[in-house]
Amino acid sequence: MAGLYLSFLGTNPYVECCYEIEGSVSPPVRFVQEQTVLHCCEQWTEADRIVIFATSLAKKKNWVDNGHNDGQPGLASRLEKLDLKARTKMVEIPDGHNEAQLWEIFSIVLAEIEQCDEVVFDITHAFRSIPMLAIVILNYAKVVRKVRLRGIYYGAFEALGPPKAVKENYPEPAGRVAPVLDLSSLDRLLDWSFAVDKLLKAGDATAVRALARSSVYNLLRDSKGRNEAAVAIRHLGDTLEQFTRTMATCRCREIAPVVDKLKSALSDCGRADIINPLKPLIDDIGKEVDPFKADLVRDGIHASRWCARHHLIQQGITILNETLVTWCLINAGEVERITDIKLRGIASQALDIVKRGRPENDWIGDAKDNKELTRRLVRVIKDVPGIEKVSSVLRELRNDINHGGMGANSFLANHFSEKLNITLNMVDNLLMN
């Protein structure tokens, strides 16, 4: 992985000042890049790159020497004097006055980013919409180039006042100290937004867990694991992945325990001093798990609906079908034996017996060998007319999916989602009211 420093150069006659970054104050410099390059790239090697983007006018005014007819060296000369090992180059870009030019800038900047680069962005002198474009490019590059962000820097010269007033208020350049802000936290918030969106739409917490762990690593290391907010966020990430994995693998018995853990993790985050913009995202996750109440049947139905919303159609069908079997056994007085495979098979048979109206002399297999239990199950099922039809639909859907649609009368792909939602509504009406 190579280091890549990216920055934009403007056309203004920049005023000398000192830039402070992470407690380190530069000597008076005209260009903020002199400080951010030195801070980020001093230990870089020939394999790393420094790329400055400039319009033709910015190149004339500030890249080359004497651009403002003031005898001052340009940024090219100033960077050369730093004597760094990293390769430096200037790349010309259009002015960005229209959409076509913005897309051209996008392509030019992206072309400089290589696979797995570790990127530093200095957006201090970026023109108009360029800072926003830079963030878009960076996040696009994270996906297509697998890059990692090291920092987004902004030299806040305006903290000293208007340029003309700065010279009057601070006659000596050494007295002008402007902060350099690291805006990486805003990029991380964007990452959180994408990760939570992926969780809420696709039921995938992989990105949330990875982000939670990476974002709190330093805090946990420095606090020796005592930072309350960091511990809470890491625990939330781990528990969310456990929750979504439970759904993806249809672990019906694990739903209630993992939801309990998840609610506890969300509560810990609510009490911890986490950044404010993260709280609404956590609230959204809370709404996702609020319907779960540690009731095996109701939680199974909620889990199936959760799967349907997150396009885990096969899982939703399986969970709902198994939940109906569980409901049969619980209502037949077999709470202690709901995990017995033989009894679950008999319950499935009983659902089919009611659906087909089979008399006792036509019962076969375990249903025939366990007639007293089968009778109890049949009575329970008949007490809720329609539940046997739902079970029949679910079995048909599950068989079709599990056989890969290779049967002669297989359904089309969009049929499963529609049927799952219909059966969920039927189960709601039959069991939840």
C-alpha positions as CSV (number, residue, x, y, z in Angstrom):
1,M,0.0,0.0,0.0
2,A,1.4,3.4,-1.1
3,G,0.8,6.7,0.5
4,L,-0.9,9.3,-1.7
5,Y,-1.2,13.0,-0.8
6,L,-3.8,14.9,-2.8
7,S,-4.4,18.7,-2.7
8,F,-5.9,21.5,-4.8
9,L,-4.2,24.8,-5.4
10,G,-6.1,28.1,-5.8
11,T,-5.2,31.5,-7.4
12,N,-5.2,33.8,-4.4
13,P,-2.1,35.6,-3.3
14,Y,-1.8,33.6,0.0
15,V,-0.7,35.4,3.1
16,E,2.1,34.0,5.1
17,C,1.1,32.4,8.4
18,C,2.0,29.5,10.7
19,Y,-0.2,26.4,10.6
20,E,-0.8,24.3,13.7
21,I,-1.6,20.6,13.3
22,E,-1.8,18.2,16.2
23,G,0.2,20.5,18.4
24,S,3.0,21.1,15.8
25,V,3.3,24.7,14.6
26,S,5.0,25.4,11.3
27,P,7.3,28.3,10.6
28,P,5.6,31.1,8.5
29,V,4.6,29.6,5.2
30,R,2.5,30.8,2.2
31,F,1.0,27.5,1.4
32,V,-0.8,25.3,3.9
33,Q,0.4,22.3,1.8
34,E,3.9,23.0,3.1
35,Q,2.8,22.1,6.6
36,T,0.4,19.2,5.8
37,V,2.8,17.6,3.4
38,L,5.6,17.8,5.9
39,H,3.3,16.5,8.7
40,C,2.0,13.5,6.6
41,C,4.7,12.7,4.1
42,E,8.0,13.3,5.9
43,Q,8.7,9.5,6.3
44,W,7.3,8.5,2.9
45,T,9.5,6.7,0.3
46,E,9.9,6.8,-3.4
47,A,6.9,4.5,-3.7
48,D,4.6,7.2,-2.3
49,R,3.2,10.2,-4.3
50,I,2.3,13.8,-3.8
51,V,-0.2,15.2,-6.3
52,I,-1.3,18.8,-6.6
53,F,-4.2,19.7,-8.8
54,A,-4.4,23.2,-10.3
55,T,-6.2,25.0,-13.0
56,S,-4.1,26.7,-15.6
57,L,-4.5,30.0,-13.8
58,A,-3.6,28.5,-10.4
59,K,-0.6,27.0,-12.0
60,K,0.5,30.4,-13.3
61,K,-0.3,32.2,-10.1
62,N,0.9,29.8,-7.4
63,W,2.6,26.7,-8.7
64,V,5.5,28.5,-10.4
65,D,7.6,31.3,-9.0
66,N,6.7,35.0,-9.1
67,G,3.1,34.2,-10.1
68,H,1.8,37.4,-8.5
69,N,4.8,39.5,-9.6
70,D,6.0,39.6,-6.0
71,G,9.2,37.6,-6.3
72,Q,7.8,34.9,-4.1
73,P,8.5,31.2,-4.8
74,G,5.6,29.0,-6.0
75,L,4.5,25.8,-4.3
76,A,6.6,23.7,-6.6
77,S,9.8,25.4,-5.3
78,R,8.6,25.3,-1.7
79,L,7.8,21.5,-1.9
80,E,11.2,20.9,-3.5
81,K,12.9,22.6,-0.6
82,L,11.3,20.1,1.8
83,D,13.6,17.5,0.2
84,L,11.1,14.6,0.6
85,K,11.6,11.2,-1.0
86,A,8.0,10.9,-2.2
87,R,7.4,11.8,-5.9
88,T,5.7,15.1,-6.5
89,K,3.8,16.3,-9.5
90,M,1.2,18.9,-10.6
91,V,-1.8,17.8,-12.6
92,E,-3.9,20.4,-14.4
93,I,-7.7,20.4,-14.1
94,P,-10.4,22.5,-15.7
95,D,-12.0,25.3,-13.7
96,G,-15.1,23.3,-12.7
97,H,-17.6,25.9,-14.0
98,N,-20.2,23.4,-15.2
99,E,-21.2,19.8,-14.8
100,A,-19.1,18.5,-17.6
101,Q,-16.0,20.0,-16.1
102,L,-16.8,18.6,-12.7
103,W,-17.0,15.1,-14.2
104,E,-13.7,15.8,-16.0
105,I,-12.1,16.7,-12.6
106,F,-13.6,13.5,-11.1
107,S,-12.0,11.4,-13.8
108,I,-8.6,13.2,-13.6
109,V,-8.4,12.9,-9.8
110,L,-9.6,9.3,-9.8
111,A,-6.9,8.4,-12.4
112,E,-4.3,9.4,-9.9
113,I,-5.6,7.0,-7.2
114,E,-4.2,3.5,-7.4
115,Q,-5.4,0.3,-5.8
116,C,-5.1,0.2,-2.0
117,D,-3.6,3.6,-1.7
118,E,-3.6,5.3,1.7
119,V,-4.9,8.7,1.0
120,V,-4.3,12.1,2.6
121,F,-6.6,14.9,1.3
122,D,-5.8,18.6,1.8
123,I,-8.9,20.5,0.7
124,T,-7.9,23.9,2.0
125,H,-7.6,25.7,-1.3
126,A,-10.2,23.7,-3.2
127,F,-12.4,25.9,-5.4
128,R,-16.2,26.2,-4.8
129,S,-17.7,22.7,-5.1
130,I,-14.4,20.9,-5.2
131,P,-14.4,19.9,-1.5
132,M,-17.7,18.1,-1.9
133,L,-16.4,16.5,-5.1
134,A,-13.3,15.4,-3.2
135,I,-15.4,13.6,-0.6
136,V,-17.4,11.9,-3.4
137,I,-14.2,10.8,-5.2
138,L,-12.8,9.5,-2.0
139,N,-15.8,7.4,-1.1
140,Y,-16.0,6.1,-4.7
141,A,-12.3,5.2,-4.5
142,K,-12.9,3.3,-1.3
143,V,-15.2,1.0,-3.3
144,V,-13.5,0.7,-6.6
145,R,-9.8,1.1,-5.5
146,K,-10.1,-0.2,-1.9
147,V,-8.3,2.9,-0.6
148,R,-8.0,3.8,3.0
149,L,-8.2,7.3,4.3
150,R,-5.4,8.7,6.5
151,G,-6.8,12.2,6.9
152,I,-8.8,15.1,5.4
153,Y,-7.2,18.4,6.3
154,Y,-8.4,22.0,6.1
155,G,-6.2,25.0,7.1
156,A,-8.6,27.4,8.7
157,F,-6.8,30.7,7.8
158,E,-10.1,32.5,8.2
159,A,-9.9,32.0,11.9
160,L,-7.4,34.9,11.9
161,G,-9.8,37.2,10.1
162,P,-10.0,38.6,6.5
163,P,-6.7,38.5,4.7
164,K,-6.3,42.3,4.6
165,A,-7.1,42.5,8.3
166,V,-4.6,39.7,9.2
167,K,-1.7,41.8,8.0
168,E,-2.8,44.7,10.1
169,N,-3.7,42.7,13.2
170,Y,-0.6,40.4,13.0
171,P,2.2,42.4,11.5
172,E,4.7,39.6,12.1
173,P,3.9,36.4,10.2
174,A,5.2,34.4,13.2
175,G,2.3,35.7,15.2
176,R,-0.3,34.4,12.8
177,V,-1.2,30.9,13.9
178,A,-4.1,29.2,12.0
179,P,-5.4,25.7,13.0
180,V,-5.4,22.9,10.6
181,L,-8.6,20.8,11.1
182,D,-8.7,17.1,10.5
183,L,-12.1,16.4,9.0
184,S,-11.7,12.7,8.9
185,S,-14.5,12.3,11.5
186,L,-17.0,13.6,9.0
187,D,-15.9,11.0,6.5
188,R,-16.2,8.3,9.2
189,L,-19.7,9.5,9.9
190,L,-20.5,9.1,6.2
191,D,-19.1,5.6,6.5
192,W,-21.4,4.9,9.4
193,S,-24.3,6.2,7.4
194,F,-23.5,3.8,4.6
195,A,-22.9,0.9,6.9
196,V,-26.2,1.4,8.9
197,D,-28.0,1.9,5.6
198,K,-26.7,-1.5,4.4
199,L,-27.8,-3.0,7.7
200,L,-31.3,-1.5,7.5
201,K,-31.8,-2.3,3.9
202,A,-30.0,-5.6,3.4
203,G,-29.7,-7.0,6.9
204,D,-25.9,-7.1,6.7
205,A,-24.0,-5.9,9.7
206,T,-20.5,-6.8,8.4
207,A,-19.7,-3.2,7.6
208,V,-21.1,-1.9,10.9
209,R,-19.0,-4.4,12.9
210,A,-15.8,-3.6,10.9
211,L,-16.3,0.1,11.3
212,A,-17.2,-0.1,15.0
213,R,-14.0,-2.0,15.7
214,S,-11.7,0.1,13.5
215,S,-13.1,3.4,14.8
216,V,-12.6,2.6,18.5
217,Y,-9.3,0.7,18.3
218,N,-7.1,3.6,19.3
219,L,-9.5,4.7,22.1
220,L,-9.5,1.3,23.6
221,R,-5.8,0.9,23.2
222,D,-5.0,4.3,24.9
223,S,-7.6,3.8,27.6
224,K,-6.7,0.2,28.2
225,G,-10.2,-0.8,27.4
226,R,-11.8,1.6,29.8
227,N,-13.4,4.1,27.4
228,E,-17.1,3.6,28.0
229,A,-18.2,4.9,24.6
230,A,-15.6,2.9,22.7
231,V,-16.6,-0.3,24.6
232,A,-20.3,0.3,23.9
233,I,-19.7,0.9,20.1
234,R,-17.5,-2.2,19.7
235,H,-20.0,-4.3,21.6
236,L,-22.8,-3.0,19.5
237,G,-21.0,-3.8,16.3
238,D,-20.2,-7.4,17.5
239,T,-23.8,-8.0,18.7
240,L,-25.3,-6.6,15.5
241,E,-23.3,-9.0,13.4
242,Q,-24.3,-11.9,15.7
243,F,-28.0,-10.8,15.3
244,T,-27.8,-10.6,11.5
245,R,-25.9,-13.9,11.3
246,T,-28.6,-15.5,13.4
247,M,-31.2,-14.4,10.9
248,A,-29.2,-15.4,7.9
249,T,-28.8,-18.9,9.2
250,C,-32.3,-19.3,10.6
251,R,-31.3,-20.0,14.2
252,C,-34.8,-19.6,15.7
253,R,-33.8,-20.6,19.2
254,E,-31.1,-18.0,19.3
255,I,-33.3,-15.0,18.2
256,A,-34.5,-14.1,21.7
257,P,-31.1,-14.3,23.4
258,V,-29.3,-12.3,20.7
259,V,-32.0,-9.7,20.6
260,D,-31.7,-9.3,24.4
261,K,-28.0,-8.8,24.0
262,L,-28.6,-6.3,21.2
263,K,-31.1,-4.3,23.2
264,S,-28.6,-4.2,26.0
265,A,-25.8,-3.0,23.7
266,L,-28.1,-0.2,22.3
267,S,-28.9,0.8,25.8
268,D,-25.2,1.1,26.7
269,C,-24.7,3.3,23.6
270,G,-27.6,5.4,24.7
271,R,-25.9,6.0,28.1
272,A,-22.4,6.5,26.7
273,D,-21.0,9.8,25.4
274,I,-21.0,9.0,21.7
275,I,-21.0,11.7,19.0
276,N,-24.4,13.2,18.5
277,P,-24.8,12.4,14.7
278,L,-24.4,8.7,15.5
279,K,-27.3,8.7,17.9
280,P,-30.1,8.8,15.2
281,L,-28.4,5.9,13.5
282,I,-28.5,3.9,16.7
283,D,-32.1,4.9,17.2
284,D,-32.9,3.5,13.7
285,I,-31.4,0.2,14.8
286,G,-33.4,0.3,18.0
287,K,-36.6,0.5,16.0
288,E,-35.6,-2.6,14.1
289,V,-35.4,-4.8,17.2
290,D,-38.1,-3.2,19.3
291,P,-40.9,-5.6,18.2
292,F,-39.0,-8.6,19.6
293,K,-40.3,-9.5,23.1
294,A,-38.7,-12.8,24.0
295,D,-41.7,-14.8,22.9
296,L,-40.6,-17.8,20.7
297,V,-43.6,-17.7,18.4
298,R,-44.1,-13.9,18.1
299,D,-40.3,-13.4,17.7
300,G,-40.3,-16.0,15.0
301,I,-43.0,-14.1,13.1
302,H,-41.2,-10.8,13.6
303,A,-37.9,-12.4,12.5
304,S,-39.6,-13.6,9.3
305,R,-41.0,-10.2,8.6
306,W,-37.5,-8.7,9.3
307,C,-36.1,-11.1,6.8
308,A,-38.8,-10.2,4.2
309,R,-37.9,-6.5,4.6
310,H,-34.2,-7.2,4.2
311,H,-34.6,-9.4,1.1
312,L,-33.6,-12.6,3.0
313,I,-36.5,-14.4,1.4
314,Q,-35.4,-18.0,1.8
315,Q,-34.6,-17.4,5.5
316,G,-38.0,-15.7,6.1
317,I,-39.8,-18.6,4.6
318,T,-37.9,-21.1,6.6
319,I,-38.2,-19.2,9.9
320,L,-42.0,-18.7,9.4
321,N,-42.5,-22.4,8.6
322,E,-40.6,-23.5,11.6
323,T,-42.4,-21.0,13.8
324,L,-45.7,-22.5,12.8
325,V,-44.5,-26.0,13.8
326,T,-43.3,-24.5,17.1
327,W,-46.7,-22.9,17.7
328,C,-48.4,-26.3,17.1
329,L,-46.2,-28.0,19.7
330,I,-46.5,-25.3,22.3
331,N,-50.3,-25.2,22.0
332,A,-50.4,-29.0,22.1
333,G,-48.7,-28.9,25.5
334,E,-45.2,-30.0,24.3
335,V,-43.3,-26.8,25.3
336,E,-40.5,-28.9,26.8
337,R,-40.0,-30.9,23.6
338,I,-40.2,-28.3,20.9
339,T,-36.7,-29.1,19.7
340,D,-37.4,-32.8,19.4
341,I,-36.9,-33.5,15.7
342,K,-39.4,-36.4,15.7
343,L,-42.1,-34.3,17.3
344,R,-41.5,-31.5,14.9
345,G,-42.0,-34.0,12.1
346,I,-45.3,-35.2,13.6
347,A,-46.5,-31.5,13.9
348,S,-45.7,-31.0,10.2
349,Q,-47.6,-34.2,9.4
350,A,-50.6,-32.9,11.5
351,L,-50.7,-29.7,9.5
352,D,-50.7,-31.7,6.3
353,I,-53.4,-34.1,7.7
354,V,-55.7,-31.1,8.4
355,K,-55.0,-29.5,5.0
356,R,-55.8,-32.7,3.1
357,G,-58.6,-33.8,5.5
358,R,-57.1,-37.3,6.0
359,P,-58.9,-39.7,8.3
360,E,-57.0,-41.6,11.0
361,N,-56.8,-44.8,9.0
362,D,-54.8,-42.9,6.4
363,W,-52.2,-41.6,8.8
364,I,-48.7,-43.0,8.2
365,G,-45.3,-43.0,9.7
366,D,-44.7,-41.2,13.1
367,A,-48.2,-39.7,13.0
368,K,-49.7,-43.2,12.9
369,D,-47.3,-44.5,15.6
370,N,-48.1,-41.5,17.9
371,K,-51.8,-41.1,17.4
372,E,-52.6,-39.5,20.8
373,L,-50.1,-36.7,20.1
374,T,-51.2,-36.4,16.5
375,R,-54.9,-36.0,17.7
376,R,-53.9,-33.2,20.1
377,L,-52.0,-31.4,17.3
378,V,-54.9,-31.8,14.8
379,R,-57.3,-30.3,17.4
380,V,-55.0,-27.3,18.0
381,I,-54.7,-26.7,14.2
382,K,-58.4,-27.0,13.6
383,D,-59.0,-24.4,16.3
384,V,-57.3,-21.8,14.1
385,P,-58.8,-22.5,10.6
386,G,-56.4,-21.4,7.8
387,I,-53.1,-22.1,9.6
388,E,-52.8,-25.4,7.8
389,K,-53.1,-23.6,4.4
390,V,-50.4,-21.1,5.3
391,S,-48.1,-24.0,6.3
392,S,-48.8,-25.8,3.0
393,V,-47.9,-22.6,1.0
394,L,-44.7,-22.2,3.0
395,R,-43.6,-25.8,2.5
396,E,-44.2,-25.5,-1.2
397,L,-42.1,-22.3,-1.4
398,R,-39.3,-23.8,0.7
399,N,-39.1,-26.9,-1.4
400,D,-39.0,-24.9,-4.6
401,I,-36.2,-22.7,-3.3
402,N,-34.2,-25.6,-1.8
403,H,-34.4,-27.5,-5.1
404,G,-33.1,-24.5,-7.0
405,G,-36.1,-24.0,-9.2
406,M,-35.4,-27.2,-11.1
407,G,-38.9,-28.6,-10.8
408,A,-41.2,-28.6,-13.8
409,N,-43.6,-26.1,-12.3
410,S,-41.1,-23.9,-10.4
411,F,-42.1,-20.3,-9.5
412,L,-40.5,-17.2,-10.9
413,A,-38.1,-15.3,-8.6
414,N,-40.4,-12.4,-7.8
415,H,-43.1,-14.9,-6.6
416,F,-41.4,-15.8,-3.4
417,S,-41.2,-12.3,-1.9
418,E,-44.9,-11.6,-2.7
419,K,-46.0,-14.9,-1.3
420,L,-43.9,-14.5,1.9
421,N,-45.5,-11.2,2.6
422,I,-49.0,-12.5,1.9
423,T,-48.5,-15.5,4.3
424,L,-47.0,-13.2,7.0
425,N,-50.2,-11.1,6.8
426,M,-52.3,-14.2,7.2
427,V,-50.3,-15.4,10.2
428,D,-50.6,-12.0,11.8
429,N,-54.4,-12.2,11.4
430,L,-54.5,-15.8,12.7
431,L,-52.1,-15.7,15.6
432,M,-51.1,-12.2,16.5
433,N,-54.6,-10.7,17.1
